[in-house]
């Protein structure tokens, strides 16, 4: 078999050679290698500038290309079973978090899975016969008239995904035509929806016939707020009565940017995330009997006082293990308060902004929970508010502290002093093993002093846990690590502590 005839079929494909073809390719490769060895020997013998040098170098380059092509043809990847290749293809899909970023429909064609079909006939066949590759459907629009061209892409994905569950991201408020046409196609496959990310205005456009046709839906995420839907005209049902998701047997997670204006099976939710005031959150929390994870954000227009006036009544969330509390903004003098009416006996992980510490100690004490992870974000709390929390949470093994310069910066040094271990002073957080420090302080000496005090005490007192891991996030505004702190980190590493330094939270 002549060399060119033997290799040309594989030059622009990923086809695997048969046993006979592989043997012939090896023969071609061996012959090319033999000739290349001779050429290299002659090049060493020829004098520089000799007329034959140029011819030999061109021949050498051609033989090297032949060797590379032979190695490519004989590569084991050409022999991978389609099932293995399809599994590898799955890792080329963009992460879910990146999928929500605005991507033009024509740009998507240059990414997986679309680009896989343009590599070779074999890859195209494997991609087209791998339903899992086509299950992430993203419809986003900003009103560009050409965006309707993505409808054929939607049809292709719905067909190629077969009967597999679908991940839907539908952000299409600016193009009513595209939204209507895309919804018509998606609704026919509502029985395959698994997670659904959709805008508040788009969710108001969903037809009621999808009710009881969502057997696989696990996560519902509603972005934004539909102000138009609030204008009740007396003909269509007001938003509070939208019950499209009232029957969804597998729905466990709900994310909304404002309190929901639609019905869901509250009693089966295990995860809830929303923005609003305490009065908004209360109306939902009383329904969440199986809640395990919760993230609540205080909207900036919400009143700062706690509106709950039930007297001795409380809300029991007996299964809640993780809670995250945050506020969109806070100003000097604002006083956010944790709700004293919550009872969280199973709580083990809490993330809370420093300015929201007021009321936290009573909440933890009344809940009689065993807190093991505490992440303090958005600034340091006041010393008088942090002390009772630390005193009543001796089981904390992981702590994050946020040492930011913005308000209230004056709380930073007292917080580090609390965490330091000194003679004749009660030890706070004796089981602390994992520490995360988000720093913007140029004066890093107090940080090092606190770390040294805890490490030295743990080496001589077995009742104080040794540090296992330290993550130090140093903001650019804080400048480089000080020489002293850098040396301390090196020493901790030598003692077996997992020390990681970064510049991005």
Secondary structure, DSSP 8 states (H G I E B T S, - for coil): --HHHHHHHHHT------HHHHHHHHHHHHHHHHHHHHHHHHHHHS-TT-HHHHHHHHHHHHHHHHHHHHHHHT-GGGG--HHHHHHHHHTTS--HHHHTS---HHHHTTSTTGGGGGT-HHHHHHHHT-GGGG-EEEEE-SS-GGGGGHHHHHHHHHHHTTTS-EEEEEE-SS-HHHHHHHHHHHHTTGGGEEEEEEEHHHHHTS-GGGTT--SS--EEEEES--SGGGS--SSS--GGGEEEES--TT--EEEESSS-SEEE-GGG--EEEEEE-HHHHHHHHTT-TT--EEEEEE-TTS-SS-----TT--EE-TT--EEEEEES---TT---B--TTEE-TT--EEEEEGGG-BTHHHHHHHHT----EEEEESS---HHHHHHHHHT-TT--EEEEEE-SSSSGGGHHHHHHHHS--TTS--SSTT--EEEEEE--S--HHHHHHHHHHHHHHHH-TTS----EEEEEE-GGG-S--HHHHHHHHHHHHTT-EEEEES--
